[in-house]
């Protein structure tokens, strides 16, 4: 098996859900993006050669020929979980250690970690930013481009700070007005543009949409993972935003069917 194929098999054996066929050029990153639908992520651990863990983890071993091979490991001290892993580690050195961990410790993890929703909501605002770090521009309506996102947005043009070909969840971001209302920086509310999300919604729980398809106006999307805040968001807005928006940042989604979205459109979950 290739690195990507073996990694996919090992991850499925650990978490019990499939990450599908992984792109050999970005297998680890793609696996992490897929696991995010289950409130899980992949954590790289320092001092890999000496690492042990009282549970499952993944060793990346490197052979004398420079080939990298993932191996399922377990226990303290740790050992490989299959005969092939024993053979691999007899002739290779562990160069990286990876642990699969929950992203949000307050939520369950695994398939259906975010639950499901049958409620509907409404779009209250639509924003794009033309380039990385540029100010958000409000729109009454915006065209959704196939596979790319909102017309004129930095991620649709591939100029976003974290734009990367093939990465899921970068086409469009959504955040609930109710979440924005909860966020406080030094006791003060923040405005909608501080979140730097594309779509502001009201009346619908967004997190339970993760792993599901939903419609806005004439366009259809698939929610892939949370849009948690980061240090970059704080750098381009104001100090304190990172802390204020933890678990309130909304969701990321990919385009399934292009169309036009408008302020006032209904956002509704679709059947599986």
ABEGO torsion letter per residue (X at the ends): XBAAAAAAAAAAAAAGBBAEBBBAAAAAAAAAAAAAAAGBBBBBBBGAAABBBBBBBBBBBBBAAGBBBBBBBBEOBBBBABAAAAAAAAABBBABBBBBBBABAABBBEBGAAEBBABBBBBABBBBBABBGBBBBBBABBBBBBGAEBBGBAAAAGABAABBBGBBGAABBBBBAAAAAABBBGGBBBBAAAAGBABBBBGBBAAAABGBBBBBEABBBBBABBBBBBAAAAAABBBGAAAAABGAAEBBBBBABBEBBBBGBBBBBBBX
